Protein backbone atom coordinates (compact mmCIF):
# COMPACT_ATOMS: atom_id res chain seq x y z
CA UNK A 1 0.00 0.00 0.00
CA UNK A 2 2.76 2.48 0.84
CA UNK A 3 4.27 2.19 -2.64
CA UNK A 4 0.87 2.74 -4.24
CA UNK A 5 0.53 5.86 -2.12
CA UNK A 6 4.06 6.97 -3.04
CA UNK A 7 3.19 6.63 -6.73
CA UNK A 8 -0.02 8.61 -6.31
CA UNK A 9 1.79 11.34 -4.35
CA UNK A 10 4.49 11.62 -7.04
CA UNK A 11 1.81 11.85 -9.72
CA UNK A 12 -0.07 14.52 -7.77
CA UNK A 13 3.09 16.50 -7.10
CA UNK A 14 3.97 16.36 -10.81
CA UNK A 15 0.52 17.61 -11.81
CA UNK A 16 0.70 20.43 -9.28
CA UNK A 17 4.26 21.47 -10.14
CA UNK A 18 3.20 24.28 -12.55
CA UNK A 19 1.01 25.78 -9.81
CA UNK A 20 3.80 25.41 -7.25
CA UNK A 21 6.30 27.05 -9.60
CA UNK A 22 3.93 29.91 -10.38
CA UNK A 23 3.25 30.62 -6.70
CA UNK A 24 6.97 30.37 -6.00
CA UNK A 25 7.77 33.01 -8.63
CA UNK A 26 4.71 35.20 -8.10
CA UNK A 27 4.26 35.08 -4.34
CA UNK A 28 7.55 33.68 -3.01
CA UNK A 29 5.87 30.58 -1.60
CA UNK A 30 7.24 27.02 -1.29
CA UNK A 31 10.87 28.13 -1.16
CA UNK A 32 11.71 26.65 2.21
CA UNK A 33 11.74 23.25 3.85
CA UNK A 34 12.15 20.99 0.84
CA UNK A 35 14.75 18.70 2.41
CA UNK A 36 12.47 18.23 5.41
CA UNK A 37 9.35 17.72 3.29
CA UNK A 38 10.78 15.46 0.59
CA UNK A 39 13.53 13.67 2.50
CA UNK A 40 12.39 13.86 6.11
CA UNK A 41 15.58 15.63 7.17
CA UNK A 42 14.11 17.03 10.37
CA UNK A 43 16.28 17.99 13.37
CA UNK A 44 17.81 15.06 15.25
CA UNK A 45 16.75 14.61 18.88
CA UNK A 46 18.46 12.81 21.70
CA UNK A 47 16.74 9.68 22.98
CA UNK A 48 17.83 10.49 26.55
CA UNK A 49 14.66 12.47 27.26
CA UNK A 50 11.03 12.43 26.20
CA UNK A 51 10.20 14.03 22.82
CA UNK A 52 6.70 15.34 22.05
CA UNK A 53 5.99 16.27 18.44
CA UNK A 54 3.16 18.78 17.86
CA UNK A 55 1.97 19.46 14.31
CA UNK A 56 -0.10 22.45 13.18
CA UNK A 57 -0.81 22.79 9.45
CA UNK A 58 -0.97 26.57 9.10
CA UNK A 59 -1.54 29.86 10.91
CA UNK A 60 -4.91 29.02 12.46
CA UNK A 61 -3.68 25.77 13.96
CA UNK A 62 -0.42 27.38 15.11
CA UNK A 63 -2.39 29.98 17.07
CA UNK A 64 -4.54 27.27 18.65
CA UNK A 65 -1.55 25.12 19.49
CA UNK A 66 0.33 27.95 21.19
CA UNK A 67 -1.87 27.87 24.29
CA UNK A 68 -1.86 24.06 24.45
CA UNK A 69 1.94 23.90 24.29
CA UNK A 70 2.31 26.62 26.94
CA UNK A 71 0.11 24.68 29.37
CA UNK A 72 1.73 21.38 28.45
CA UNK A 73 5.23 22.69 29.14
CA UNK A 74 4.11 24.03 32.50
CA UNK A 75 2.76 20.60 33.41
CA UNK A 76 5.66 18.57 31.96
CA UNK A 77 9.08 17.85 33.39
CA UNK A 78 11.96 20.15 32.48
CA UNK A 79 13.74 17.62 30.29
CA UNK A 80 10.85 17.14 27.83
CA UNK A 81 11.84 18.19 24.31
CA UNK A 82 9.19 19.83 22.11
CA UNK A 83 9.13 19.77 18.30
CA UNK A 84 6.67 21.99 16.43
CA UNK A 85 6.09 21.34 12.74
CA UNK A 86 3.93 23.10 10.18
CA UNK A 87 3.21 22.77 6.48
CA UNK A 88 2.91 26.34 5.16
CA UNK A 89 5.28 29.30 4.85
CA UNK A 90 3.06 31.58 6.93
CA UNK A 91 2.57 28.89 9.58
CA UNK A 92 6.31 28.27 9.81
CA UNK A 93 7.09 31.99 10.10
CA UNK A 94 4.54 32.44 12.87
CA UNK A 95 5.65 29.29 14.71
CA UNK A 96 9.25 30.52 14.88
CA UNK A 97 7.95 33.67 16.59
CA UNK A 98 5.48 32.04 18.96
CA UNK A 99 7.29 28.92 20.23
CA UNK A 100 10.40 30.14 22.01
CA UNK A 101 12.32 27.28 23.56
CA UNK A 102 10.87 24.73 21.13
CA UNK A 103 12.38 23.32 17.95
CA UNK A 104 10.42 24.43 14.87
CA UNK A 105 10.62 22.55 11.57
CA UNK A 106 8.55 21.32 8.61
CA UNK A 107 6.19 18.35 8.49
CA UNK A 108 7.33 15.70 5.96
CA UNK A 109 5.23 14.97 2.92
CA UNK A 110 3.56 11.56 3.20
CA UNK A 111 6.18 9.67 1.17
CA UNK A 112 7.19 6.49 3.01
CA UNK A 113 10.92 7.35 2.93
CA UNK A 114 10.33 10.90 4.19
CA UNK A 115 8.17 9.94 7.16
CA UNK A 116 10.46 7.00 8.03
CA UNK A 117 13.54 9.23 8.08
CA UNK A 118 11.73 11.95 10.03
CA UNK A 119 10.56 9.54 12.72
CA UNK A 120 14.01 7.96 12.93
CA UNK A 121 15.62 11.37 13.52
CA UNK A 122 13.01 12.76 15.93
CA UNK A 123 12.26 9.55 17.86
CA UNK A 124 9.05 10.98 19.33
CA UNK A 125 7.27 9.44 22.28
CA UNK A 126 4.01 11.09 21.23
CA UNK A 127 2.84 12.86 18.05
CA UNK A 128 0.01 15.38 18.50
CA UNK A 129 -2.03 16.45 15.47
CA UNK A 130 -4.53 19.34 15.49
CA UNK A 131 -8.16 19.16 14.26
CA UNK A 132 -7.89 16.43 11.59
CA UNK A 133 -4.74 15.12 9.97
CA UNK A 134 -4.95 11.75 8.24
CA UNK A 135 -1.70 10.86 6.46
CA UNK A 136 -1.66 7.07 5.86
CA UNK A 137 2.09 6.49 5.51
CA UNK A 138 2.86 8.70 8.49
CA UNK A 139 0.29 7.09 10.80
CA UNK A 140 1.16 3.57 9.68
CA UNK A 141 4.87 4.19 10.25
CA UNK A 142 4.14 5.61 13.70
CA UNK A 143 2.16 2.47 14.51
CA UNK A 144 4.89 0.14 13.26
CA UNK A 145 7.47 1.98 15.41
CA UNK A 146 5.27 2.01 18.50
CA UNK A 147 4.85 5.80 18.46
CA UNK A 148 1.60 6.92 20.09
CA UNK A 149 -0.47 9.47 18.16
CA UNK A 150 -3.08 11.94 19.42
CA UNK A 151 -5.70 13.98 17.60
CA UNK A 152 -6.72 17.09 19.55
CA UNK A 153 -9.43 19.71 19.03
CA UNK A 154 -10.77 17.18 16.54
CA UNK A 155 -13.65 18.13 14.29
CA UNK A 156 -15.28 16.56 11.26
CA UNK A 157 -17.57 18.69 9.09
CA UNK A 158 -20.62 17.31 7.29
CA UNK A 159 -18.72 17.36 4.01
CA UNK A 160 -15.62 15.62 5.39
CA UNK A 161 -17.68 12.99 7.18
CA UNK A 162 -19.60 12.25 4.00
CA UNK A 163 -16.34 11.92 2.03
CA UNK A 164 -14.60 9.68 4.57
CA UNK A 165 -17.71 7.51 4.92
CA UNK A 166 -17.42 6.55 1.26
CA UNK A 167 -13.94 5.12 1.87
CA UNK A 168 -14.57 3.87 5.39
CA UNK A 169 -12.81 0.54 4.80
CA UNK A 170 -9.63 2.46 3.95
CA UNK A 171 -9.69 5.08 6.71
CA UNK A 172 -10.96 2.91 9.58
CA UNK A 173 -7.52 1.39 10.35
CA UNK A 174 -6.05 4.90 10.43
CA UNK A 175 -8.58 6.23 12.93
CA UNK A 176 -8.11 3.12 15.05
CA UNK A 177 -4.43 3.96 15.52
CA UNK A 178 -4.99 7.15 17.52
CA UNK A 179 -4.25 6.62 21.20
CA UNK A 180 -6.07 9.86 22.05
CA UNK A 181 -8.94 11.51 20.17
CA UNK A 182 -9.98 14.76 21.86
CA UNK A 183 -13.14 15.89 20.07
CA UNK A 184 -14.64 19.36 20.19
CA UNK A 185 -18.25 18.15 20.45
CA UNK A 186 -20.29 14.99 21.00
CA UNK A 187 -21.43 15.16 17.37
CA UNK A 188 -17.83 15.14 16.14
CA UNK A 189 -16.96 12.34 18.54
CA UNK A 190 -19.85 10.23 17.22
CA UNK A 191 -18.62 10.72 13.67
CA UNK A 192 -15.05 9.83 14.56
CA UNK A 193 -16.26 6.69 16.34
CA UNK A 194 -18.28 5.73 13.28
CA UNK A 195 -15.15 6.03 11.15
CA UNK A 196 -13.11 3.84 13.46
CA UNK A 197 -11.80 5.83 16.44
CA UNK A 198 -11.41 3.64 19.52
CA UNK A 199 -14.18 4.18 22.11
CA UNK A 200 -11.69 4.05 24.98
CA UNK A 201 -9.52 6.69 23.27
CA UNK A 202 -12.29 9.16 22.39
CA UNK A 203 -13.02 12.06 24.74
CA UNK A 204 -15.15 15.18 24.33
CA UNK A 205 -13.00 18.05 25.61
CA UNK A 206 -14.66 21.07 23.99
CA UNK A 207 -12.97 23.49 21.63
CA UNK A 208 -9.62 25.00 22.59
CA UNK A 209 -10.59 28.04 20.50
CA UNK A 210 -12.75 29.22 23.40
CA UNK A 211 -9.89 29.13 25.91
CA UNK A 212 -7.44 30.86 23.61
CA UNK A 213 -9.67 33.84 22.83
CA UNK A 214 -8.50 37.21 24.22
CA UNK A 215 -11.31 39.34 25.67
CA UNK A 216 -9.51 42.43 26.98
CA UNK A 217 -9.51 45.22 24.40
CA UNK A 218 -6.85 47.01 26.44
CA UNK A 219 -4.20 44.39 25.73
CA UNK A 220 -0.91 45.82 24.50
CA UNK A 221 -1.07 44.40 20.98
CA UNK A 222 -4.54 45.79 20.31
CA UNK A 223 -3.66 49.19 21.74
CA UNK A 224 -0.51 49.31 19.61
CA UNK A 225 -2.56 48.72 16.48
CA UNK A 226 -5.02 51.42 17.52
CA UNK A 227 -2.15 53.89 17.80
CA UNK A 228 -0.55 52.80 14.52
CA UNK A 229 -3.84 53.17 12.67
CA UNK A 230 -4.66 56.45 14.44
CA UNK A 231 -8.14 55.27 15.41
CA UNK A 232 -10.01 57.65 17.70
CA UNK A 233 -12.30 56.43 20.47
CA UNK A 234 -15.20 58.23 18.79
CA UNK A 235 -14.83 56.23 15.57
CA UNK A 236 -16.81 53.09 14.77
CA UNK A 237 -14.50 50.37 13.49
CA UNK A 238 -15.83 47.94 10.89
CA UNK A 239 -13.47 44.97 10.32
CA UNK A 240 -13.88 42.43 7.54
CA UNK A 241 -11.49 39.68 8.58
CA UNK A 242 -10.34 36.32 7.19
CA UNK A 243 -11.91 37.32 3.89
CA UNK A 244 -11.80 35.76 0.46
CA UNK A 245 -12.95 37.21 -2.86
CA UNK A 246 -15.42 38.88 -3.31
CA UNK A 247 -15.89 39.72 0.36
CA UNK A 248 -13.38 42.60 0.37
CA UNK A 249 -15.27 44.22 -2.51
CA UNK A 250 -18.56 43.79 -0.68
CA UNK A 251 -17.15 45.43 2.47
CA UNK A 252 -15.62 48.29 0.46
CA UNK A 253 -18.92 48.96 -1.30
CA UNK A 254 -20.76 49.03 2.02
CA UNK A 255 -18.21 51.38 3.57
CA UNK A 256 -18.27 53.77 0.62
CA UNK A 257 -22.07 53.93 0.59
CA UNK A 258 -22.19 54.70 4.31
CA UNK A 259 -19.38 57.26 4.38
CA UNK A 260 -21.63 60.21 3.53
CA UNK A 261 -23.87 59.62 6.54
CA UNK A 262 -21.27 57.96 8.79
CA UNK A 263 -17.98 59.88 8.42
CA UNK A 264 -16.65 58.26 11.62
CA UNK A 265 -16.88 54.73 10.19
CA UNK A 266 -13.43 53.14 9.73
CA UNK A 267 -12.83 50.08 7.59
CA UNK A 268 -10.15 47.43 8.18
CA UNK A 269 -9.67 44.64 5.61
CA UNK A 270 -7.86 41.42 6.54
CA UNK A 271 -7.59 38.87 3.68
CA UNK A 272 -7.32 35.24 4.73
CA UNK A 273 -4.26 34.47 2.57
CA UNK A 274 -1.15 36.57 2.29
CA UNK A 275 -0.79 36.05 -1.47
CA UNK A 276 -3.93 38.19 -1.85
CA UNK A 277 -2.58 41.19 0.07
CA UNK A 278 -1.39 43.01 -3.06
CA UNK A 279 -4.56 42.07 -4.93
CA UNK A 280 -6.72 43.63 -2.22
CA UNK A 281 -4.47 46.70 -2.04
CA UNK A 282 -4.93 47.18 -5.80
CA UNK A 283 -8.68 46.77 -5.37
CA UNK A 284 -8.79 49.59 -2.81
CA UNK A 285 -6.66 52.02 -4.81
CA UNK A 286 -8.60 51.22 -8.01
CA UNK A 287 -11.70 52.54 -6.24
CA UNK A 288 -9.87 55.87 -5.64
CA UNK A 289 -9.69 55.25 -1.91
CA UNK A 290 -6.70 56.14 0.25
CA UNK A 291 -4.98 53.05 1.63
CA UNK A 292 -2.96 52.46 4.80
CA UNK A 293 -1.02 49.16 4.78
CA UNK A 294 0.02 47.70 8.12
CA UNK A 295 3.25 46.32 6.63
CA UNK A 296 4.33 49.86 5.76
CA UNK A 297 3.40 51.33 9.15
CA UNK A 298 6.33 51.12 11.57
CA UNK A 299 5.49 53.89 14.01
CA UNK A 300 2.53 56.09 14.97
CA UNK A 301 0.42 56.67 11.89
CA UNK A 302 -0.81 60.03 10.67
CA UNK A 303 -3.63 58.32 8.77
CA UNK A 304 -7.18 59.64 8.87
CA UNK A 305 -10.72 58.35 8.85
CA UNK A 306 -10.90 58.54 5.04
CA UNK A 307 -8.33 55.74 4.72
CA UNK A 308 -9.04 52.06 4.39
CA UNK A 309 -6.68 49.99 6.54
CA UNK A 310 -5.22 46.77 5.12
CA UNK A 311 -3.84 44.39 7.73
CA UNK A 312 -1.28 42.66 5.51
CA UNK A 313 0.74 40.88 8.19
CA UNK A 314 0.55 37.37 9.64
CA UNK A 315 -0.51 36.67 13.21
CA UNK A 316 -2.04 40.07 14.09
CA UNK A 317 -5.70 39.44 13.26
CA UNK A 318 -6.41 38.18 16.78
CA UNK A 319 -5.28 41.49 18.26
CA UNK A 320 -6.93 43.49 15.50
CA UNK A 321 -10.36 42.03 16.27
CA UNK A 322 -10.07 43.93 19.57
CA UNK A 323 -10.55 47.16 17.60
CA UNK A 324 -13.82 46.04 16.03
CA UNK A 325 -17.20 47.50 16.87
CA UNK A 326 -18.66 45.64 13.88
CA UNK A 327 -16.96 42.40 12.81
CA UNK A 328 -17.69 40.58 9.58
CA UNK A 329 -16.09 37.12 9.60
CA UNK A 330 -15.16 36.06 6.08
CA UNK A 331 -15.04 32.80 4.20
CA UNK A 332 -18.82 32.73 4.64
CA UNK A 333 -20.02 34.06 1.26
CA UNK A 334 -17.92 31.55 -0.68
CA UNK A 335 -17.28 27.84 -0.46
CA UNK A 336 -14.74 27.86 2.37
CA UNK A 337 -17.29 27.13 5.06
CA UNK A 338 -16.55 30.09 7.33
CA UNK A 339 -13.72 31.14 9.62
CA UNK A 340 -13.26 31.47 13.37
CA UNK A 341 -15.85 33.90 14.75
CA UNK A 342 -14.98 33.29 18.41
CA UNK A 343 -12.16 35.85 18.52
CA UNK A 344 -14.31 38.92 17.67
CA UNK A 345 -17.10 37.47 19.80
CA UNK A 346 -14.78 37.25 22.82
CA UNK A 347 -13.95 40.95 22.46
CA UNK A 348 -17.65 41.83 22.48
CA UNK A 349 -17.89 42.99 18.86
CA UNK A 350 -21.17 42.92 16.96
CA UNK A 351 -20.42 39.83 14.87
CA UNK A 352 -21.92 38.99 11.51
CA UNK A 353 -21.15 36.45 8.80
CA UNK A 354 -22.61 34.97 5.63
CA UNK A 355 -24.68 31.80 5.14
CA UNK A 356 -21.87 29.32 4.44
CA UNK A 357 -20.47 28.41 7.86
CA UNK A 358 -20.51 24.61 7.86
CA UNK A 359 -17.00 24.43 9.33
CA UNK A 360 -18.40 26.03 12.50
CA UNK A 361 -21.88 24.56 12.41
CA UNK A 362 -22.41 23.98 16.12
CA UNK A 363 -20.65 27.17 17.24
CA UNK A 364 -22.75 29.24 14.82
CA UNK A 365 -25.96 27.59 16.00
CA UNK A 366 -25.18 28.22 19.66
CA UNK A 367 -23.88 31.75 19.08
CA UNK A 368 -27.02 32.71 17.16
CA UNK A 369 -29.19 31.10 19.83
CA UNK A 370 -27.40 33.19 22.46
CA UNK A 371 -28.15 36.36 20.48
CA UNK A 372 -24.45 36.99 19.96
CA UNK A 373 -24.30 37.27 16.17
CA UNK A 374 -26.27 38.00 13.01
CA UNK A 375 -26.14 35.72 9.98
CA UNK A 376 -26.56 37.32 6.56
CA UNK A 377 -28.40 35.13 4.07
CA UNK A 378 -27.19 37.05 1.01
CA UNK A 379 -24.81 39.92 0.10
CA UNK A 380 -27.88 42.16 -0.22
CA UNK A 381 -28.22 42.09 3.57
CA UNK A 382 -24.67 43.40 4.10
CA UNK A 383 -25.40 47.12 3.66
CA UNK A 384 -28.57 47.34 5.79
CA UNK A 385 -26.96 45.27 8.55
CA UNK A 386 -23.83 47.42 8.81
CA UNK A 387 -25.94 50.57 8.51
CA UNK A 388 -28.19 49.46 11.36
CA UNK A 389 -25.26 48.56 13.58
CA UNK A 390 -23.47 51.83 12.73
CA UNK A 391 -26.56 53.83 13.69
CA UNK A 392 -27.38 52.05 16.93
CA UNK A 393 -24.62 51.84 19.56
CA UNK A 394 -26.94 50.09 22.00
CA UNK A 395 -27.73 47.37 19.45
CA UNK A 396 -24.00 46.85 18.84
CA UNK A 397 -23.40 46.52 22.54
CA UNK A 398 -26.34 44.14 22.92
CA UNK A 399 -24.86 41.77 20.35
CA UNK A 400 -21.40 42.22 21.84
CA UNK A 401 -22.40 41.48 25.42
CA UNK A 402 -24.28 38.34 24.37
CA UNK A 403 -21.31 37.13 22.31
CA UNK A 404 -18.85 37.78 25.11
CA UNK A 405 -21.01 35.94 27.65
CA UNK A 406 -21.29 32.98 25.28
CA UNK A 407 -17.50 32.64 24.85
CA UNK A 408 -16.79 33.19 28.57
CA UNK A 409 -19.15 30.32 29.48
CA UNK A 410 -17.12 27.70 27.56
CA UNK A 411 -13.73 27.40 29.35
CA UNK A 412 -11.59 24.39 30.17
CA UNK A 413 -10.84 22.64 26.86
CA UNK A 414 -7.12 23.37 27.03
CA UNK A 415 -6.67 22.02 30.55
CA UNK A 416 -8.70 18.90 29.68
CA UNK A 417 -6.61 18.38 26.55
CA UNK A 418 -3.32 18.84 28.39
CA UNK A 419 -4.43 16.40 31.09
CA UNK A 420 -5.00 13.77 28.40
CA UNK A 421 -1.61 14.38 26.79
CA UNK A 422 0.22 14.42 30.11
CA UNK A 423 -1.07 11.01 31.15
CA UNK A 424 1.03 8.28 29.61
CA UNK A 425 -1.66 5.69 30.21
CA UNK A 426 -5.26 6.21 29.17
CA UNK A 427 -8.00 5.51 31.66
CA UNK A 428 -10.31 2.84 30.31
CA UNK A 429 -14.04 3.44 30.22
CA UNK A 430 -17.07 1.39 29.26
CA UNK A 431 -18.80 4.56 28.08
CA UNK A 432 -18.28 4.85 24.31
CA UNK A 433 -17.60 8.56 24.71
CA UNK A 434 -15.81 9.79 27.81
CA UNK A 435 -17.14 13.33 28.16
CA UNK A 436 -14.41 15.39 29.81
CA UNK A 437 -16.33 18.58 29.19
Order of alpha helices (4+ residues) and beta strands (2+ residues): alpha-alpha-beta-alpha-beta-alpha-beta-alpha-beta-alpha-beta-alpha-alpha-beta-alpha-beta-alpha-alpha-beta-alpha-beta-alpha-beta-beta-alpha-beta-alpha-beta-alpha-beta-alpha-alpha-alpha-beta
